[in-house]
Amino acid sequence: MTNPANNSSNMFKTVLKGAIALAQDVKTHPEANEQFEELYTQLAADNPVMADLLKQLWEEYITQQRSVFFWQNLSDAEKDLAQKVTENSLQIQQNYLRLVQEQ
């Protein structure tokens, strides 16, 4: 015989894992939030205090994911810029050497 509370707990875990998986990509945050809100509504009916605590954690997690996305993009831009500066520096050195050889 299956315990209804256990089924509910497993369903909450599955939905939360799905929302967390969606939240890994900033582009799918709206879907992740929608999925979480459905979970929150169901959980709030059973245990409002736990639901509120989970919501606070969720909001912090989403904020953290956005921060990771921002810093990763900034890092990528910095890497690209450094690569272009290096390429330009090499080109300038080659041009200088050609100019010196021509004289």
Rosetta constraint file for C-alpha pairs under 8 A:
AtomPair CA 2 CA 6 HARMONIC 7.67 0.50
AtomPair CA 2 CA 7 HARMONIC 7.50 0.50
AtomPair CA 3 CA 7 HARMONIC 6.40 0.50
AtomPair CA 4 CA 8 HARMONIC 6.17 0.50
AtomPair CA 5 CA 9 HARMONIC 6.12 0.50
AtomPair CA 6 CA 10 HARMONIC 6.14 0.50
AtomPair CA 7 CA 11 HARMONIC 6.12 0.50
AtomPair CA 8 CA 12 HARMONIC 6.18 0.50
AtomPair CA 9 CA 13 HARMONIC 6.22 0.50
AtomPair CA 10 CA 14 HARMONIC 6.13 0.50
AtomPair CA 11 CA 15 HARMONIC 6.15 0.50
AtomPair CA 12 CA 16 HARMONIC 6.00 0.50
AtomPair CA 12 CA 39 HARMONIC 6.60 0.50
AtomPair CA 12 CA 43 HARMONIC 7.97 0.50
AtomPair CA 13 CA 17 HARMONIC 6.04 0.50
AtomPair CA 14 CA 18 HARMONIC 6.21 0.50
AtomPair CA 15 CA 19 HARMONIC 6.20 0.50
AtomPair CA 15 CA 35 HARMONIC 7.13 0.50
AtomPair CA 15 CA 36 HARMONIC 7.48 0.50
AtomPair CA 15 CA 39 HARMONIC 6.80 0.50
AtomPair CA 16 CA 20 HARMONIC 6.10 0.50
AtomPair CA 16 CA 35 HARMONIC 7.94 0.50
AtomPair CA 16 CA 36 HARMONIC 6.65 0.50
AtomPair CA 16 CA 39 HARMONIC 7.26 0.50
AtomPair CA 17 CA 21 HARMONIC 6.10 0.50
AtomPair CA 18 CA 22 HARMONIC 6.26 0.50
AtomPair CA 18 CA 32 HARMONIC 7.73 0.50
AtomPair CA 18 CA 35 HARMONIC 7.87 0.50
AtomPair CA 19 CA 23 HARMONIC 6.12 0.50
AtomPair CA 19 CA 31 HARMONIC 7.77 0.50
AtomPair CA 19 CA 32 HARMONIC 4.56 0.50
AtomPair CA 19 CA 33 HARMONIC 7.14 0.50
AtomPair CA 19 CA 35 HARMONIC 5.78 0.50
AtomPair CA 19 CA 36 HARMONIC 5.91 0.50
AtomPair CA 20 CA 24 HARMONIC 6.55 0.50
AtomPair CA 20 CA 32 HARMONIC 6.95 0.50
AtomPair CA 21 CA 32 HARMONIC 7.92 0.50
AtomPair CA 22 CA 28 HARMONIC 5.65 0.50
AtomPair CA 22 CA 29 HARMONIC 6.55 0.50
AtomPair CA 22 CA 31 HARMONIC 6.99 0.50
AtomPair CA 22 CA 32 HARMONIC 5.11 0.50
AtomPair CA 23 CA 28 HARMONIC 6.23 0.50
AtomPair CA 23 CA 29 HARMONIC 5.18 0.50
AtomPair CA 23 CA 32 HARMONIC 5.45 0.50
AtomPair CA 23 CA 33 HARMONIC 7.96 0.50
AtomPair CA 23 CA 62 HARMONIC 6.81 0.50
AtomPair CA 23 CA 65 HARMONIC 7.26 0.50
AtomPair CA 24 CA 28 HARMONIC 7.89 0.50
AtomPair CA 24 CA 65 HARMONIC 6.78 0.50
AtomPair CA 25 CA 29 HARMONIC 6.79 0.50
AtomPair CA 25 CA 65 HARMONIC 7.90 0.50
AtomPair CA 26 CA 65 HARMONIC 7.17 0.50
AtomPair CA 26 CA 66 HARMONIC 6.46 0.50
AtomPair CA 26 CA 69 HARMONIC 7.07 0.50
AtomPair CA 28 CA 32 HARMONIC 6.23 0.50
AtomPair CA 29 CA 33 HARMONIC 5.94 0.50
AtomPair CA 29 CA 62 HARMONIC 7.76 0.50
AtomPair CA 30 CA 34 HARMONIC 6.13 0.50
AtomPair CA 31 CA 35 HARMONIC 6.14 0.50
AtomPair CA 32 CA 36 HARMONIC 6.08 0.50
AtomPair CA 33 CA 37 HARMONIC 5.98 0.50
AtomPair CA 34 CA 38 HARMONIC 6.44 0.50
AtomPair CA 35 CA 39 HARMONIC 6.51 0.50
AtomPair CA 36 CA 40 HARMONIC 5.98 0.50
AtomPair CA 37 CA 41 HARMONIC 6.07 0.50
AtomPair CA 38 CA 42 HARMONIC 6.45 0.50
AtomPair CA 39 CA 43 HARMONIC 6.04 0.50
AtomPair CA 40 CA 44 HARMONIC 5.80 0.50
AtomPair CA 40 CA 51 HARMONIC 5.85 0.50
AtomPair CA 40 CA 54 HARMONIC 7.96 0.50
AtomPair CA 40 CA 55 HARMONIC 7.13 0.50
AtomPair CA 41 CA 45 HARMONIC 6.53 0.50
AtomPair CA 42 CA 46 HARMONIC 6.98 0.50
AtomPair CA 43 CA 47 HARMONIC 5.82 0.50
AtomPair CA 43 CA 48 HARMONIC 6.87 0.50
AtomPair CA 43 CA 50 HARMONIC 7.68 0.50
AtomPair CA 43 CA 51 HARMONIC 5.58 0.50
AtomPair CA 44 CA 48 HARMONIC 4.12 0.50
AtomPair CA 44 CA 49 HARMONIC 7.48 0.50
AtomPair CA 44 CA 50 HARMONIC 7.47 0.50
AtomPair CA 44 CA 51 HARMONIC 5.04 0.50
AtomPair CA 44 CA 52 HARMONIC 7.51 0.50
AtomPair CA 47 CA 51 HARMONIC 6.16 0.50
AtomPair CA 48 CA 52 HARMONIC 6.12 0.50
AtomPair CA 49 CA 53 HARMONIC 6.31 0.50
AtomPair CA 50 CA 54 HARMONIC 6.04 0.50
AtomPair CA 51 CA 55 HARMONIC 6.08 0.50
AtomPair CA 52 CA 56 HARMONIC 6.32 0.50
AtomPair CA 53 CA 57 HARMONIC 6.38 0.50
AtomPair CA 54 CA 58 HARMONIC 6.05 0.50
AtomPair CA 55 CA 59 HARMONIC 6.14 0.50
AtomPair CA 56 CA 60 HARMONIC 6.31 0.50
AtomPair CA 57 CA 61 HARMONIC 6.09 0.50
AtomPair CA 58 CA 62 HARMONIC 6.16 0.50
AtomPair CA 59 CA 63 HARMONIC 6.16 0.50
AtomPair CA 60 CA 64 HARMONIC 6.06 0.50
AtomPair CA 61 CA 65 HARMONIC 6.15 0.50
AtomPair CA 62 CA 66 HARMONIC 6.27 0.50
AtomPair CA 63 CA 67 HARMONIC 6.23 0.50
AtomPair CA 64 CA 68 HARMONIC 6.19 0.50
AtomPair CA 65 CA 69 HARMONIC 6.21 0.50
AtomPair CA 66 CA 70 HARMONIC 6.16 0.50
AtomPair CA 67 CA 71 HARMONIC 6.17 0.50
AtomPair CA 68 CA 72 HARMONIC 5.96 0.50
AtomPair CA 69 CA 73 HARMONIC 6.17 0.50
AtomPair CA 70 CA 74 HARMONIC 6.18 0.50
AtomPair CA 71 CA 75 HARMONIC 5.98 0.50
AtomPair CA 72 CA 76 HARMONIC 6.12 0.50
AtomPair CA 73 CA 77 HARMONIC 6.14 0.50
AtomPair CA 74 CA 78 HARMONIC 6.13 0.50
AtomPair CA 75 CA 79 HARMONIC 6.10 0.50
AtomPair CA 76 CA 80 HARMONIC 6.19 0.50
AtomPair CA 77 CA 81 HARMONIC 6.10 0.50
AtomPair CA 78 CA 82 HARMONIC 6.09 0.50
AtomPair CA 79 CA 83 HARMONIC 6.19 0.50
AtomPair CA 80 CA 84 HARMONIC 6.25 0.50
AtomPair CA 81 CA 85 HARMONIC 6.17 0.50
AtomPair CA 82 CA 86 HARMONIC 6.16 0.50
AtomPair CA 83 CA 87 HARMONIC 6.20 0.50
AtomPair CA 84 CA 88 HARMONIC 6.05 0.50
AtomPair CA 85 CA 89 HARMONIC 6.03 0.50
AtomPair CA 86 CA 90 HARMONIC 6.23 0.50
AtomPair CA 87 CA 91 HARMONIC 6.20 0.50
AtomPair CA 88 CA 92 HARMONIC 6.12 0.50
AtomPair CA 89 CA 93 HARMONIC 6.22 0.50
AtomPair CA 90 CA 94 HARMONIC 6.17 0.50
AtomPair CA 91 CA 95 HARMONIC 6.11 0.50
AtomPair CA 92 CA 96 HARMONIC 6.08 0.50
AtomPair CA 93 CA 97 HARMONIC 6.16 0.50
AtomPair CA 94 CA 98 HARMONIC 6.19 0.50
AtomPair CA 95 CA 99 HARMONIC 6.16 0.50
AtomPair CA 96 CA 100 HARMONIC 6.15 0.50
AtomPair CA 97 CA 101 HARMONIC 6.15 0.50
AtomPair CA 98 CA 102 HARMONIC 6.18 0.50
AtomPair CA 99 CA 103 HARMONIC 6.54 0.50
